[in-house]
Amino acid sequence: MRIIKKIKTRPQKSSNQGRLSAQSLHNIKINSLEGKEIDLTDFKGKKMLFVNVASKCGFTSQYKELQKLYNVYQDQLMIIASPCNQFGRQEPGSSSEILSFCERNYGITFLVTEKIDVTGNSQHALYNWLTNKEKNGKKSSSVKWNFQKYLVDEEGKLIDYYLSTTNPMSSKIIQHLK
């Protein structure tokens, strides 16, 4: 009688094991404030600055600096603002009210998305990608307040994020645009 020994084997490690493989930001779907789909692949070759915004916040005046940043760097940068009512209920308006506010008070010409959740169980896929290392391949973060900023490179890779207190015209951001 022959006895066959069972040999325990370990599965071979793939060459990618231990390394994060980021998901593509460009596959995420989001609508504009007017309800039209924004195709993030349209911005390949440009950096993108994502900002969660609110019209009744102490940082709302940053809209002016965001527009200034966009005016100076629009050939290489797209700013995408996402209204959010999660922090202090400071964005209670409807889509048309938000759009009117942005145009009337700040002359905004960059993209403004539909109102979304940037944190919690209803977090939009865009912010899930921006705040999750397993998705963006760089780092995890949490959105602390309105006007937190996320800078993404021309290929859709996260460069870094900046808290609300960082002015859009800060050298921390501009150094990546020169």
Solvent accessible surface area in square Angstrom, and as a share of the most:
residue,aa,sasa,rsa
1,M,233,1.04
2,R,213,0.78
3,I,152,0.77
4,I,146,0.74
5,K,169,0.71
6,K,193,0.82
7,I,141,0.72
8,K,198,0.84
9,T,113,0.66
10,R,216,0.79
11,P,123,0.77
12,Q,179,0.79
13,K,163,0.69
14,S,72,0.46
15,S,95,0.61
16,N,91,0.47
17,Q,117,0.52
18,G,85,0.82
19,R,164,0.60
20,L,80,0.40
21,S,88,0.57
22,A,52,0.41
23,Q,101,0.45
24,S,52,0.34
25,L,0,0.00
26,H,11,0.05
27,N,110,0.56
28,I,21,0.11
29,K,125,0.53
30,I,3,0.02
31,N,55,0.28
32,S,9,0.06
33,L,10,0.05
34,E,105,0.47
35,G,53,0.51
36,K,146,0.62
37,E,107,0.48
38,I,11,0.06
39,D,60,0.31
40,L,0,0.00
41,T,56,0.33
42,D,104,0.54
43,F,26,0.11
44,K,119,0.50
45,G,54,0.52
46,K,54,0.23
47,K,27,0.12
48,M,0,0.00
49,L,0,0.00
50,F,1,0.00
51,V,0,0.00
52,N,0,0.00
53,V,0,0.00
54,A,0,0.00
55,S,18,0.12
56,K,135,0.57
57,C,14,0.08
58,G,78,0.75
59,F,60,0.25
60,T,10,0.06
61,S,73,0.47
62,Q,15,0.07
63,Y,0,0.00
64,K,136,0.58
65,E,39,0.18
66,L,0,0.00
67,Q,16,0.07
68,K,103,0.44
69,L,0,0.00
70,Y,21,0.08
71,N,85,0.44
72,V,90,0.52
73,Y,29,0.11
74,Q,75,0.33
75,D,128,0.67
76,Q,70,0.31
77,L,0,0.00
78,M,19,0.09
79,I,0,0.00
80,I,0,0.00
81,A,0,0.00
82,S,1,0.00
83,P,0,0.00
84,C,1,0.00
85,N,24,0.12
86,Q,63,0.28
87,F,23,0.10
88,G,53,0.51
89,R,172,0.63
90,Q,37,0.16
91,E,1,0.00
92,P,74,0.46
93,G,15,0.14
94,S,56,0.36
95,S,54,0.35
96,S,83,0.53
97,E,105,0.47
98,I,3,0.02
99,L,46,0.23
100,S,48,0.31
101,F,43,0.18
102,C,1,0.00
103,E,96,0.43
104,R,164,0.60
105,N,70,0.36
106,Y,57,0.22
107,G,42,0.40
108,I,16,0.08
109,T,95,0.55
110,F,11,0.05
111,L,47,0.23
112,V,12,0.07
113,T,0,0.00
114,E,50,0.22
115,K,73,0.31
116,I,13,0.07
117,D,47,0.24
118,V,0,0.00
119,T,46,0.27
120,G,53,0.51
121,N,170,0.87
122,S,81,0.52
123,Q,44,0.20
124,H,36,0.16
125,A,59,0.45
126,L,0,0.00
127,Y,0,0.00
128,N,44,0.23
129,W,5,0.02
130,L,0,0.00
131,T,14,0.08
132,N,42,0.22
133,K,91,0.38
134,E,122,0.55
135,K,57,0.24
136,N,5,0.02
137,G,33,0.32
138,K,99,0.42
139,K,66,0.28
140,S,70,0.45
141,S,22,0.14
142,S,55,0.36
143,V,10,0.06
144,K,128,0.54
145,W,92,0.32
146,N,0,0.00
147,F,0,0.00
148,Q,0,0.00
149,K,0,0.00
150,Y,0,0.00
151,L,0,0.00
152,V,0,0.00
153,D,29,0.15
154,E,62,0.28
155,E,122,0.55
156,G,5,0.05
157,K,115,0.49
158,L,8,0.04
159,I,30,0.15
160,D,43,0.22
161,Y,64,0.24
162,Y,16,0.06
163,L,85,0.42
164,S,7,0.05
165,T,110,0.64
166,T,16,0.10
167,N,64,0.33
168,P,0,0.00
169,M,48,0.21
170,S,25,0.16
171,S,87,0.56
172,K,117,0.50
173,I,0,0.00
174,I,21,0.11
175,Q,113,0.50
176,H,57,0.25
177,L,5,0.03
178,K,187,0.79
